[in-house]
């Protein structure tokens, strides 16, 4: 079975794994808030581990154990605050945990303590913070609402899918060749059009927000998500690495698969809060 799967083309692997992964994600989100939590706890954990693996592979130093632990504490705490299991005082206590990183370096034999500390904190910001913000969105109305996160992922997947196939079959003009030679303007336009179309469908299917709001959310995901993909490409190129990992056949690693979401979530939070 494994051998047969490995013989499939990258596109075939991408489609099969993409459909299975999307189905599992939607199913987990639909059941209840705790299956959502377990699902994104795992995604955050694997993303944190991947990040530190990339850093260490590139010859940079980080405190992987403490960095991952801080990321998971932040994600878990934000979820518990969002569903009212604990109070907002968590956000006042958490900085004291972060500063433990500085104290730990006092007892480590390491020539670059500030590099280790900086890379460890960057891991929390780049991997755990965005998913903590997603926790805020799913409890936007005071109770768990799967419609928000499902809508976000459908818009994101539409942009990725349109961008991939639009670039593959129509792409001629390079979008940002210095960072990502394969990305094209045609692919970006195709992804944007498909995402905006899905936004219209979400308005009639889900409701929840006005049509202009859904279209605006789609625009943020298209712009910030596409830039997030370029940021991830720049990050990997600077480290001389092709993929962030091989955990997801046909897609690379978790950072590769969720890069658009990671970068667009901070902007989505601002959008939800202002409108």
Phi, psi and omega in degrees: 000312180295318179297320179296319180294320182293340180277349179289156177291164179300321179295317179297316177299318182299316182292313182297309181294322179298316180293318179294315180295318179296319179296316179296319181295312180298317180299315180296322180289324185289329187297294177193181185294333183280326174290324173301314181299312181299317181300309184280339170299314180294317180298317179295317180299310181295325178294317178299313180298318179299316181301310182292328175296318178297315181300313182291324178298326182279359178092001176273162184248142173209158175269090189300313184298310181291320180299314178295318180299316179296321178297316182287326176295318180295315179298312182295316180298319180295325177294315182292327174292317183296323180264014174067024176282329176226168183272171180294349180298343176305320183290341175275330180279325187303319179304328178295327177292321179299318183288349173298333178304318181294320180292321181300322182297337178296332185255012178252141175272096187211134183282341183232069183296324182287329175295315178299317180294314181297315180294325179294318179290324177298324177299320178295315183295316187280331185249314185275321183303312180301319180288332173295323177293326177298325176302321179296322183290321184288343175250025184306322184260019176095337178228159182300129180225104184293340185298327181293309184290324176297316178300317179299315182290323178296320177294319180295314180294324178297318179295316180294316182294312178298320180294320182293307184285326176296318178290324183291319187253342182239346188297127177227324185256123184292138180276311184207070191300328182297327183261314184220095186299336185273343184279138183231163176295322181298319178296319179296317179295318179298317178296319179295317180296316180294320180295318178295324177295319177295325178300319177296317178297321179295324178299316182280331182273312185265323187073241174065310178232168178287164178299314177301325179294314179298319180295321177295320178297319178298318181297320178296316180295320180295311184288304183291323179295318179293320177293325177298322177297320178291323177299315178297321178296318178297318179301311181292321180296321180293336180261002181059045180234136182282308181235153180289342179182186179231024184293329185242102182307132179084349183236350183089232181249186181293324178293325176294317185285327185247018183299320180297320179292316183303315184279328184279338183300316177302323179287327177295321179300314178300317180298315180294325183284328184275334185247000000 
